[in-house]
């Protein structure tokens, strides 16, 4: 396997295994960052909007995406051994997808497979991120 193929495999594996990420949207010209869970389904990443308690139902991340679909999703790994540090960032275009829209059923299955909690926590909609670019860094590479 070439070095380039090895790096791509690392990023793909990290995205598959990661349990939490940070989603960055733009609020006008200011960044808005929230922790999220996600799953990959087909060629996109899906971030659920679920029924866990929230302060209100008008989520800023959804408003931001409707105004500007450019987003970044960052996953990272920290250890005291700094040779084990790494991060993967996905830049893309997001859309808010309702439960009845095309692709949602497959994404819901992927989310439930990765997070069994979604068997009992309702998902009202999801953010679909079409991947434009994947960047990553590893301390040991």
N, C-alpha and C positions, 0 to 999 in steps of 0.2 A: 504494500500500500504506500502510495506517495505521501509526502509530508502534507500536501494540500488535501488529499483525501482523508488523511488521519485527522486533520483539523476540522473538516466538515463533519466527520463521524463523531468527533468529540462534541461539537455544538448540537448535533441532532440528538445524541444520547443525553446531553444535559437538559435539553428541552423536554425530552420524554420523561426523565426522572424527577425533575424539579417539582416541588410541591407548592411553592409560593413564588410570586414575582411582584414587581412594582410596575404599575401602568402609568405612563406619563401622557397626559393630554395637554392641550394649550387652552388657557383661559385668557382670551385676547392674546397678549404677548407674554403672559406669565405661565410658567409650568404649574401643572396640577398633578400631584403624585399620590397614588393610593395603592395599598397592598391588595393583591388579587390572587385567585387560583385560576388555572387555565388548563386546557387540553388541546392537543393537536388533532385535527380531524381533516383528512384529505390534505389540501395544501394551505390550510389556514389555522390560526390559533383562535380558540374560542374562550372568552371570559364570561362566566355566568353572572347574571344579575338575579340574585336569589332572594328568598323570603326571610333571611336572617334579619333580626331587628336593625333598623336604620333610623336616623333622626327624622327623615322624611322620604317620600318616594321620588321627588325630583332630584335625581343624582347629578351632581356637577359634571362628572365624567361623561355622562350621556349627553348633556347639553353641549359640552365642549366638542364631543365627536360630531354632533349634528352641525355645529358651526365650522369645525375644521377637522377633517378625518385623519390628519397625520398624527400618529401615535408612536410611542416606543414602549417596549416591554423589556424589563431588565430582570434577569435572574443572576444570583451570585452565590458564591460559597466562601465562607470565612473560616479559618482555623488559626490557632496561635502559631502553628507552623506555616509561615508565610510562603513556603514552597508549594503549599496545597491550595493557594488562592486561585480563583477563576471567576470570570463573569461571561455572560452571553447576553447580547442585546439584539432585539428584533425591532426593526423600523418598518412601518407599514401604514396601510390605510384601513381605517376601521369603519364599520357600519353597525348600527343597532338593529338586531334581528329579533322579530317577535316569534313566539312559539309556533305559529301556524305557517311560517315562511319556509321556503325551500332550504334544506340543509340543516335545519334546527334539530330534527329528530336524530340524525346521525351524530351531531355534536353533543346532544343530550346523552346519548349512549356512551360516547367517549368520556364525557365528564363523570358519569355515574361509574364507569369502569375505574377511572383514576381516583375518584372520591366517593366511596360508598355512602357517605353521609347524604348524598343527593337522592338516595332512595326515599328519604323522608323529608327532605328540605325542598320546597318547591322552587323552580326556576321560572321567573316571569318573562325574561328575555335574555339575550346574550349579545356580547360584543364580538363581532367577527373581524379578525385582523388578517388582511391579505398581506403576506410577507413580501416586502420589497428588498430588504437587505438584512443579513445576519452578520453581526460583528462579535468577536470574542477575543478573550485574552486568558492565558494561563501562565502562572508563575514558573511552571516547570517546562514550558515549551520553548 
